[in-house]
Structure formats: C-alpha cells, structure tokens
C-alpha cells in the first residue's frame, strides 16, 4: 500500500509521461507534414499562404470578438484591425519573397543562394495579441515551408484554437498537408516547456512574458524571442504638438495600450509642456493628482514581480481608475501621472500595458535624453523609443544615443513599432530587442541575420494618387463619341429594363449604327436595383457566348456597377467575389489581388446624376445568398471611358432626381473630410458641392440646364471619391439598403445629418492614416460651409449650418429624413440593428472615415436615424 506522501509524485510522473507522449505525437505528425512540403514549389507555397491570409481576413471580426470575450482585455475594433494587419500587411510584405529553392543566382559574383526550411517551429503566443499573432506566425512559417506547433496562452486558448482551425482549413484546402499547423489542446507551462525542448523541434518563435522568453532561449536551440518594452517618447519643443499628442493618444488607446511598442512615458520640453498638457486634456486625458498616484500604482503593479497585475493589461483608463478608487469621467482616454523620477521607487515609470502614461518635464535636450535613457534601462532596453521633432540633427543624435532597436520619429509608437503603416519598416508582430534586451534579434522578425540592427524610421506620408478614366466626355450629345471611338466591333450593352422601355438604349444603338464598320450588339437588360451576384453570373454567361470587345453600361449606378463586375468576371473567370469583397486598410496592399481586364474596353454612360460610378473603381454588388451589399473597390475596375451626356437625365423622375442629387452632396462631403483627402481631390469636392446645392432644387423641378449642372456635379464628386474614398454615411446606407430594400440615395439622405454631427465631435477613436496628421473633421465641415457662403460665427455653427442647409434642401425635394416614415418597420429594425451596426463597421467605406467608429456608436447612429433625431420631419 502506497503512503499518502507518495501519491503526488506518482500523479506528477503520470502527467509528465502523458504530456511527453502528447508532444511526441504532435512532433511526429509535424515532421510528416514537413516532408510533404519539402517538394512544394514557390507557386504552391504562395497559393497556400494567400488562402490562409484571406481566411483570416474574412474572419477578422469574429476572431476579435472571441479574443476580447475570452481574455477580457482590449478593444474589439482594434483587435479586428490587428487581425487585418496580420493578414493584409504581413502577406503584402512577404508575398513576393522567394523562399523556395534557388532564390539568388549572381553570375558576376558566382554566388548562389538556396532556401531550405529550418524544420518544425514551436510557436508560443501571448494573451495580449492572441489571434493576430497566430495568423502572423503561421504565415511566416508556411511561407518558408516550415510546419508549426503552437503553445497558446491558457487565457486565450479558445480564440487561438479557432484562429488556427480557420487558417489550417484554408491551407489544407489550398493543398497543404493536414498537420502543417497544430497546437497543444490542454495548455500548461509543462506542456509548452516540453514542446520547446523537444529534439524534433528546430526553432522556437516565442512571444510572451519575460519568463517564457527566457525559457525559449534556454532550450539550447535557435530561438526568436522578444523582450519587454518600456518605451519613452520625447516631445521636443519644435514638434507639431497637435500631431504628437494625437499620435500618443491614438497609440495608448489602440487596443487599450497592449502593444509592447506603445509609449509608456512622455518626456516633454518645458517650453511646450503646458501646451502639450492642454492638448492632452482636449483629448479627455485625465491628469492623476499627486495624492492619488500611490493608489494608482498599488492597483496596477505587483509588488513582488514589479510588473503589472494580471487584471490591468488591456483595461480601459476608466476601468483602471475605478480599480484604484479614483473618480474620472467615463470618456477618459488616458490616465497621465506627472512624475519626476525613474526606478523602483517610482512604479509608474514601469511598462504599463494599458492606457496609462507617465509624463516628465525636461529643461532641454540633455535632461530629456537622460530621462529617456533611464526609462529604457528600467525594463525597456532594446525595444522602442520615440521622438517628436522637426529638428533633423536632433533625430540623428537621439538615434545614436538611445539603446533601442526601433527609433520612431513623429508617429504613434504602438502602430509605428509593428511597421509598415506609418513607416517602411518590416511589418511584424514579434519585435526583437537585440542584445540590449537579451534577444537574439534586433529587428522586427523576418529573415535578417543575427545582428543588432538599429532602424531609424521617419514618419512617411503614404504616396497618394489620382486615378481617373483615360477619357471623360461631357456636354449634351457627347454620346456621339461612340461613332468615332476606335476598336468597337462587338458591344455588350448592360442596362435595366427601363432603359429599353423608354428608348434610352436606342439612342446609343443609333449612334453605333452610324459607324463605318458594322457593329454587333448584345443587350443585357436584366439589371435590378442593387444588382446581385446571380445577375452578374447571368451577364457573364451571356458575355462568354457573345465575346464582346466593348462593354457599355447605360443607366444608374446599378447598371454601371453590374457591368463593371461582369467585365471583370468575363475576362478573369478565376476571380473570386469572396476575395474581392474583402475589406482592406490600404488599397495598394489588399490581401486579394483583383486582376485587371485588358481585352475588352469598358464605357460608362450614366442616366442618373448621383453615383459617379462612371469614373470610380467601385462596384456595389449584393451577395445573393446573404443579401448583404458589398462596395467592391479596386482600380482594376476603373472605366476606360466615361460619357457624361445630359440628354439622358432630362426626363428622370423627380423622386430619383432628389435621391441621386442628395447622394452627390454626400459623395462630395465625405470625400472632402476623408482621412485620404488631398488638395487634388478637394477641389473636385467643393465644385461638386457648389453645383449641387445651387442646382438640385431646379433640377428636381425639371430645369434642363440645372439637370446638366447636376450631371456634371455627380461626375466631379465621383472623381473626388474615386481617389479620396468615402465614409460611414455610405457604410450605413449600404446596409440599410440591403436589409430594408431602401433606394440608395434615400438611405444616404437619412444618414447624412446624423453622421456629419457625429464625425464633428471629438472622437472616441482616432482615424489611422499617416497623411491625416490630426483630427480635423469639424474644421473641414466648417470650411465647406464657408466656401458655400453659409452663415456661422465659428466652426461649430458653420458645421450645423451645413447640416441645416442639407435638411432644408432635402425637404424642398420632398425627402423625409428618418426611417420610420420610409416603410421601415420597428420590429424589423430592432431585430437587425445590432447586426447592421457590425456590418456597417465592416463595410469598406468605414476605413476612410475621419473618425474611427465603434460598433456601439454606429448602433446609436442607426437608432437616431429611426427616429430622425435632430432632423425636423417634413
């Protein structure tokens, strides 16, 4: 009979044996998969990785919600952006890398480089960035033909497993072996340790707390691990204060400060200290009283370990203040503690992993540098240091002095440190700290050699662009260009039944008959309002049989959007609606590449004055299965020719004229305040607004000159938003139209006043785009009102004047600006409002909005639209 004291030893031994067997089994299966991938070509590898990236992108919101629900940390919307970043930016960065076989053959130097996989990777993931890290590590592992076995953080096991299942399923469907991605089902320190130390594991890719990273380096095998960050940022007296504070607040509130590169302390020159402090207060940052600082540090830090307590990381500023017993407003963005020392006696000088910031006053460069060095030495060596300045010489001095591997100039450290959004560093979710932080790498994890590489990354504005159809013809009877245009032999005419019934299609056919050559024409007139994927498929089938060299879309936005997508699918049947509909942060880096049609020409001839589709890369298509409208955007669908002929709008019904005209105003307004607006696009926006406000009522009443002016305004607005994009007025309207079968222009009109007022408020979340260096929506709306000659003594009054002029104009053309008076049943609305808010957030137009919306805020806007709150019902 065993003694009781022996029982724990027996249990421990049995558990150890069970864990070892489980790890052995995982590693054996991983090696089988590794052997299968050894003979993969580059094309096979890239097909697998793109499928994984698209699958992760398609589930970015679902996984974000799971991560927050499970870990109780962070912000759903920000985790959604992290998931998008992990699939879009990472894949864009490595997409064209040669990772298979001979990757370089230098005849002159007589050097050849051959890429081989390292083997089985042990991937350790953190609780702070769980799902996005799984996507990132899986992508870089399979891109190099390695297999990976994960040890997930126990507090994020469920969301990480779901992430791994989704991307593994996509990989396997694309041709990868079944066990290319695996994980430990029952997480424990013992199991993760056994995995990292297993002889069959080639390398360890570890992201986590200091003890886990240290354990990875102690395995005696190559390990890529990252250390803690306690990064300072220095606001020097020459800095752009609005931009600097905007960046820091953005960074500290992004996922509630859990990105390890986030600023933990701000060192501010005394010359601008009070100005900086006032700007922080503008952003609802709360300066903690000296008498409350001990309560805050006691609530935040574990006295024995020195690090933050488990419940703190990723909580909001208000929640942390509540834990400390400090009363602050609920909309507080960041807690700021003004302190004057660094080290154990000043716990608030530590890494915080939350929207809490320590702030120091420096007499000048020398003292500021000293404080930054002390902060790095106190738990942040090798990680990240920021500098806000316009002094180029100071940048060099700062970079040489700081023991940090990322020196970030004039940018938010959290999203700057991970790379490629605000700078041109390698995008990554594993950031090395070099020998300073006892890491084997000093860069954002990629295939660099093991050197301490300091990277000085200056903030860069994204290169912007103007893209339009090569030819735009306007004035009445400009359709006659079709008589002279070269290369027209077989025309596929896309329109709706009304174009045939009322003779509009005949006008086009009459011109084509005047050509010297005999033109064959196939008319597809089955386009419905809100064209569906089923309609597109029918059109493509007809195109396949007819083989056109020219596609002409005649009609409103529905016909032109349907025609564009038919054109794309006709020339590239391998194209995927699923891939094309995916949301992107940067159109140049989108995960799914839409192929460009290059055989047939596309000509857009609008017969309504509203959508601007004839000059834009947009095609709004409704999924026939889900009935959700998707604004598909890619320059592959940019028309070749636009013909803006006002004869086609002279008899448009009054109601359609009203709805489309209000859509013109919205296009011009949203493109003007967009975070991607430029001096080039704003000229088009303002001219379109001036024409629309002046001529819409007369156009509604049937004046032919006014109708021509509105037709021109529509195209000008289209030119603007084709390049600056739109905002959440369209995000919401797309979903309202799809759910309640509302005409697009009506849904737009109802939404416009609510969104302008919402966007003009101080935002909860700051829009992220480097060119948009500080929030300016209120001023932008006021500038529109000034240009149009509207009344107002200040920006707030001018913004409100713009809204009221819009409301009055809508009423003058018999448009009622709420949902309840436009056939939307209350029960139907209440059942769907939550889903509509989330779908609106996921809409492509949301990314260019000047204010990043929260889902709950979109829901509030929808509720306001139901009642028409603040909008007098006509």
LINBELGI-V483382 format. One record per backbone hydrogen bond with DSSP energy under -1.0 kcal/mol. CO is the residue of the C=O (numbers start at 1). NH is the residue of the N-H. E is the energy in kcal/mol with one decimal. If there is no record, write none. Layout:
CO&NH&E  CO&NH&E
//
This chain:
3&6&-1.6  6&10&-2.0  7&11&-2.3  8&12&-2.6  9&13&-2.4  10&14&-2.5  11&15&-2.7  12&16&-2.3  13&17&-2.4  14&18&-2.6  15&19&-2.6  16&20&-2.7  17&21&-2.4  18&22&-2.2  19&23&-2.6  20&24&-2.7  21&25&-2.4  22&26&-2.0  23&27&-2.6  24&28&-2.4  25&29&-2.2  26&30&-2.0  27&31&-2.1  28&32&-1.6  29&33&-2.0  30&34&-2.4  31&35&-2.3  32&36&-1.7  33&37&-1.9  37&40&-1.9  41&45&-2.3  42&46&-2.7  43&47&-2.0  44&48&-2.0  45&49&-2.4  46&50&-2.5  47&51&-1.8  48&52&-2.1  49&53&-2.7  50&54&-2.5  51&55&-2.2  52&56&-2.6  53&57&-2.4  54&58&-2.8  55&59&-1.1  57&60&-1.5  59&63&-2.6  60&64&-1.5  61&65&-2.5  62&66&-2.1  63&67&-2.4  64&68&-2.1  65&69&-2.4  66&70&-2.3  67&71&-2.7  68&72&-2.2  75&79&-2.7  76&80&-2.3  77&81&-1.6  78&82&-2.4  79&83&-2.4  80&84&-2.3  81&85&-3.0  82&86&-2.8  83&87&-1.3  84&88&-3.8  85&90&-1.7  88&92&-2.6  89&93&-2.0  90&94&-2.0  91&95&-1.9  94&97&-1.6  101&115&-3.4  104&113&-3.0  106&110&-1.5  106&111&-1.8  111&106&-2.9  113&103&-2.5  113&104&-1.4  115&101&-1.2  120&202&-2.1  120&203&-1.5  121&149&-2.9  122&205&-3.2  123&151&-2.9  124&207&-1.6  129&133&-1.4  130&134&-1.6  131&135&-2.0  132&136&-2.5  133&137&-2.7  134&138&-2.0  135&139&-2.4  136&140&-2.3  137&141&-1.5  138&142&-2.6  139&143&-2.2  141&146&-2.8  142&145&-1.6  147&121&-2.7  148&182&-2.2  149&123&-2.9  150&184&-2.0  151&125&-1.4  153&156&-2.4  154&157&-1.0  156&160&-2.1  157&161&-2.7  158&162&-2.1  159&163&-2.0  160&164&-2.8  161&165&-2.7  162&166&-2.2  163&167&-2.3  164&168&-2.4  165&169&-2.4  166&170&-1.8  167&171&-2.2  168&172&-3.0  169&173&-2.3  170&174&-1.5  171&176&-2.7  172&175&-1.6  177&180&-1.5  180&148&-2.3  182&150&-2.4  188&192&-2.4  189&193&-2.4  190&194&-2.3  191&195&-2.2  192&196&-2.5  193&197&-1.9  195&198&-1.1  198&201&-1.7  203&122&-2.6  204&224&-3.6  205&124&-2.4  209&213&-2.2  210&214&-2.5  211&215&-2.0  212&216&-1.8  213&217&-1.9  214&218&-1.1  216&219&-1.2  222&204&-1.8  224&206&-2.1  231&264&-3.2  231&265&-1.2  232&386&-2.6  233&267&-2.9  234&388&-3.2  235&269&-2.1  236&239&-2.3  239&241&-1.1  240&244&-2.8  241&245&-2.7  242&246&-2.4  243&247&-2.7  244&248&-2.2  245&249&-2.8  246&250&-2.4  247&251&-2.5  248&252&-3.0  249&253&-2.0  250&254&-1.1  253&256&-2.1  254&257&-1.1  259&262&-2.2  264&358&-2.0  265&233&-1.8  266&360&-2.9  267&235&-3.0  268&362&-2.9  269&272&-1.3  272&276&-2.7  273&277&-2.6  274&278&-2.3  275&279&-1.9  276&280&-2.3  277&281&-2.1  278&282&-2.0  279&283&-1.3  280&285&-1.9  281&284&-2.0  284&333&-2.2  286&336&-3.2  289&292&-1.5  292&296&-2.0  293&297&-2.6  294&298&-2.9  295&299&-1.8  296&300&-1.6  297&301&-2.5  300&309&-3.2  302&306&-3.0  307&302&-3.1  309&312&-1.7  312&315&-2.4  314&74&-2.5  316&320&-2.3  317&321&-2.4  318&322&-2.2  319&323&-2.1  320&324&-1.6  321&326&-3.1  322&325&-1.0  329&332&-1.7  334&286&-2.6  335&357&-3.1  336&288&-2.7  337&359&-2.5  343&346&-2.3  346&349&-2.7  347&350&-2.0  353&314&-2.1  354&356&-2.4  355&335&-2.4  357&337&-2.6  358&266&-2.8  359&339&-1.6  360&268&-3.0  362&270&-2.7  364&368&-2.3  365&369&-2.9  366&370&-1.9  367&371&-2.4  368&372&-2.4  369&373&-2.5  370&374&-2.3  371&375&-2.4  372&376&-2.3  373&377&-2.3  374&378&-1.1  376&380&-2.3  380&383&-1.9  382&405&-1.8  383&406&-1.1  385&408&-2.5  386&234&-2.2  387&410&-2.9  388&236&-2.3  391&395&-1.4  392&396&-1.4  393&397&-1.9  394&398&-2.9  395&399&-2.5  396&400&-2.3  397&401&-1.5  398&402&-2.4  402&404&-1.6  403&382&-3.2  405&455&-1.3  406&385&-2.5  407&457&-2.3  408&387&-2.5  409&459&-1.2  412&416&-1.9  413&417&-3.1  418&428&-2.4  422&460&-1.7  430&445&-2.8  433&437&-1.3  434&439&-3.4  435&438&-1.1  441&434&-3.8  443&432&-2.2  449&451&-2.1  451&453&-1.0  455&407&-2.2  457&409&-2.3  471&642&-2.1  473&644&-4.2  475&478&-1.5  477&480&-1.7  478&481&-2.0  479&482&-1.9  480&483&-1.9  481&484&-1.5  481&485&-1.9  489&520&-2.5  490&549&-2.1  490&550&-1.8  491&522&-2.7  492&552&-2.3  493&524&-3.4  494&554&-2.9  495&527&-1.6  496&499&-1.3  497&501&-2.5  498&502&-2.5  499&505&-2.2  500&503&-1.1  503&507&-1.1  504&508&-1.2  505&509&-2.3  506&510&-2.8  507&511&-1.4  508&512&-2.2  509&513&-2.0  511&514&-1.2  512&515&-1.3  520&491&-3.0  522&493&-2.7  524&495&-2.5  531&622&-2.9  532&536&-2.1  533&537&-2.4  534&538&-2.0  535&539&-2.4  536&540&-2.6  537&541&-2.1  538&542&-1.8  539&543&-2.3  540&544&-2.9  541&545&-1.4  542&546&-2.0  543&547&-3.4  549&601&-2.1  550&492&-2.6  551&603&-2.9  552&494&-3.2  553&605&-2.8  555&607&-1.9  556&560&-1.9  557&561&-2.9  558&562&-2.5  559&563&-2.6  560&564&-2.2  561&565&-2.1  562&566&-2.4  563&567&-2.6  564&568&-2.2  565&569&-2.6  566&570&-2.8  567&571&-1.8  568&572&-2.5  572&575&-2.5  576&580&-2.9  577&581&-2.3  579&582&-1.2  586&589&-2.2  601&551&-3.4  602&640&-1.8  602&641&-1.7  603&553&-2.7  604&643&-2.5  605&555&-1.9  612&615&-2.1  617&634&-1.8  619&632&-2.2  621&630&-2.7  622&533&-1.9  623&627&-3.0  628&623&-2.6  630&621&-2.3  630&632&-1.3  632&619&-2.0  634&637&-2.2  635&638&-1.4  640&471&-1.2  641&604&-2.5  642&473&-3.1  643&645&-1.1  645&648&-1.6  646&649&-1.7  653&657&-2.3  654&658&-2.3  655&659&-2.3  656&660&-2.7  657&661&-1.9  658&662&-2.1  659&663&-1.5  660&664&-1.8  661&665&-1.7  662&666&-1.8  663&667&-2.9  664&668&-2.5  665&669&-2.5  666&670&-3.1  667&671&-2.1  668&672&-1.4  669&673&-2.0  670&674&-1.0  674&677&-1.5  678&682&-2.5  681&685&-2.1  682&686&-2.6  683&687&-2.1  684&688&-2.5  685&689&-2.3  686&690&-2.6  687&691&-2.2  688&692&-2.6  689&693&-2.7  690&694&-1.4  691&695&-2.7  692&696&-2.1  695&699&-2.6  696&700&-2.7  697&701&-1.8  698&703&-2.4  699&702&-1.4  703&707&-2.0  704&708&-1.9  705&709&-2.2  706&710&-2.5  707&711&-1.9  708&712&-2.1  709&713&-2.5  710&714&-2.3  711&715&-1.5  712&716&-2.5  713&717&-2.6  714&718&-1.9  715&719&-2.5  716&720&-1.9  717&721&-2.7  718&722&-2.0  720&723&-1.1  720&724&-2.6  721&725&-1.2  727&731&-1.4  728&732&-2.6  729&733&-2.1  730&734&-2.7  731&735&-1.2  732&736&-2.5  733&737&-2.8  734&738&-1.8  735&739&-2.2  736&740&-2.8  737&741&-1.1  743&747&-2.4  744&748&-2.5  745&749&-2.4  746&750&-2.3  747&751&-1.5  748&752&-2.3  751&755&-2.2  752&756&-2.5  753&757&-1.8  754&758&-2.0  755&759&-3.6  756&760&-1.6  758&761&-1.3  765&852&-1.1  769&772&-1.4  771&773&-1.6  776&780&-2.6  777&781&-2.7  778&782&-2.3  779&783&-2.7  780&784&-1.9  781&785&-2.1  782&786&-2.6  783&787&-2.5  784&788&-2.1  785&790&-2.7  786&789&-1.2  794&798&-2.6  795&799&-2.7  796&800&-2.2  797&801&-2.1  798&802&-2.2  799&803&-2.0  800&804&-2.6  801&805&-2.5  802&806&-2.0  803&807&-2.5  804&808&-2.8  805&809&-2.4  806&810&-2.7  807&811&-2.6  808&812&-2.1  810&815&-2.2  811&814&-1.8  819&822&-2.0  819&824&-1.3  825&829&-2.5  826&830&-3.0  827&831&-2.0  828&832&-1.3  829&833&-1.7  832&836&-2.8  833&837&-2.1  834&838&-1.8  835&839&-2.8  836&840&-2.3  837&841&-1.9  838&842&-1.8  843&846&-1.5  844&847&-1.2  845&848&-1.0  846&849&-1.4  848&675&-2.3  854&858&-2.0  855&859&-2.0  856&860&-1.8  857&861&-2.1  858&862&-2.3  859&863&-2.3  860&864&-2.2  861&865&-2.0  862&866&-1.8  863&867&-1.6  864&868&-1.8  864&869&-2.1  865&819&-2.1  866&820&-1.6  868&871&-2.3
//
